[in-house]
Amino acid sequence: MIYDACLVGKAQEDPSAGVYSLLIQGGLFAVFRYTGDYSGLEEVFVAVYRVWLPMSGYRLRDAPAMTRLVRTGFLWVKPISEVLIPVEPIA
């Protein structure tokens, strides 16, 4: 699996350390909010691709899917994440 971790801000590239700038293209994304441990994110992706997408009237765009951290978990508070799937309407 390939995974990039991203931060918003001015990039200070250091290719020798694997740090580089990445421009995320805009466009239409289907957004799914998930509350729970990060280990459950895989189930969200599976449900989106196997259940929601075939019935949605959308298809995937040629762009990476993303996960955005909305709230970190701490003690009794569960983390909140958003899964962003790049889509376009089926013509």
PLY file of the C-alpha trace (Angstrom):
ply
format ascii 1.0
element vertex 91
property float x
property float y
property float z
element edge 90
property int vertex1
property int vertex2
end_header
0.00 0.00 0.00
1.23 3.52 -0.80
0.51 6.21 1.75
1.41 9.88 1.85
0.92 11.97 4.97
0.23 15.63 4.21
0.15 18.89 6.11
-1.26 22.18 4.89
1.30 24.95 4.74
4.46 26.10 3.05
6.54 23.12 2.11
10.22 22.97 2.90
11.27 20.22 0.56
14.02 17.82 1.51
14.04 15.00 -1.07
16.81 13.17 0.77
14.44 12.84 3.75
11.41 12.02 1.58
9.77 15.42 2.14
8.31 17.05 -0.95
5.47 19.31 -2.10
2.27 17.78 -3.39
-0.50 19.74 -5.08
-3.91 18.17 -4.53
-6.15 18.86 -7.48
-9.63 20.19 -6.86
-12.79 18.62 -8.15
-15.79 16.72 -6.90
-15.34 14.42 -3.91
-17.83 12.17 -2.15
-17.21 12.70 1.58
-17.98 10.11 4.26
-17.59 10.97 7.94
-16.40 8.19 10.23
-16.22 8.24 14.03
-14.08 5.52 15.57
-10.63 4.01 15.75
-8.44 4.40 12.69
-8.38 0.63 12.29
-12.00 0.85 11.08
-11.20 3.11 8.13
-10.56 0.13 5.87
-14.18 -0.98 6.35
-15.37 2.48 5.32
-13.38 2.32 2.09
-14.66 -1.20 1.35
-18.29 -0.13 1.90
-17.89 2.96 -0.28
-16.30 1.11 -3.19
-18.45 -2.04 -3.02
-21.82 -0.67 -1.96
-22.17 3.10 -2.37
-20.22 3.70 -5.61
-22.00 1.16 -7.88
-25.42 2.57 -6.87
-24.45 6.26 -6.71
-24.57 7.47 -10.31
-20.89 8.46 -10.01
-17.62 6.91 -11.13
-14.10 7.35 -9.88
-11.92 10.17 -11.19
-8.22 9.67 -11.83
-7.09 11.14 -8.51
-6.12 9.66 -5.15
-8.65 9.01 -2.40
-7.84 10.77 0.85
-8.53 10.58 4.54
-8.75 13.82 6.49
-8.41 13.89 10.26
-11.18 16.08 11.72
-10.60 15.38 15.41
-7.93 13.30 17.10
-8.95 10.78 19.69
-8.02 11.36 23.30
-8.96 9.27 26.31
-12.73 8.74 25.99
-13.20 10.91 22.88
-13.25 8.92 19.63
-11.41 10.29 16.60
-13.39 11.65 13.67
-12.12 11.19 10.12
-13.47 11.99 6.67
-12.92 9.71 3.70
-12.80 11.68 0.43
-13.36 9.77 -2.80
-12.72 11.62 -6.10
-15.79 11.15 -8.30
-17.51 12.47 -11.42
-21.07 11.98 -12.61
-21.69 9.13 -15.02
-22.67 10.79 -18.30
0 1
1 2
2 3
3 4
4 5
5 6
6 7
7 8
8 9
9 10
10 11
11 12
12 13
13 14
14 15
15 16
16 17
17 18
18 19
19 20
20 21
21 22
22 23
23 24
24 25
25 26
26 27
27 28
28 29
29 30
30 31
31 32
32 33
33 34
34 35
35 36
36 37
37 38
38 39
39 40
40 41
41 42
42 43
43 44
44 45
45 46
46 47
47 48
48 49
49 50
50 51
51 52
52 53
53 54
54 55
55 56
56 57
57 58
58 59
59 60
60 61
61 62
62 63
63 64
64 65
65 66
66 67
67 68
68 69
69 70
70 71
71 72
72 73
73 74
74 75
75 76
76 77
77 78
78 79
79 80
80 81
81 82
82 83
83 84
84 85
85 86
86 87
87 88
88 89
89 90
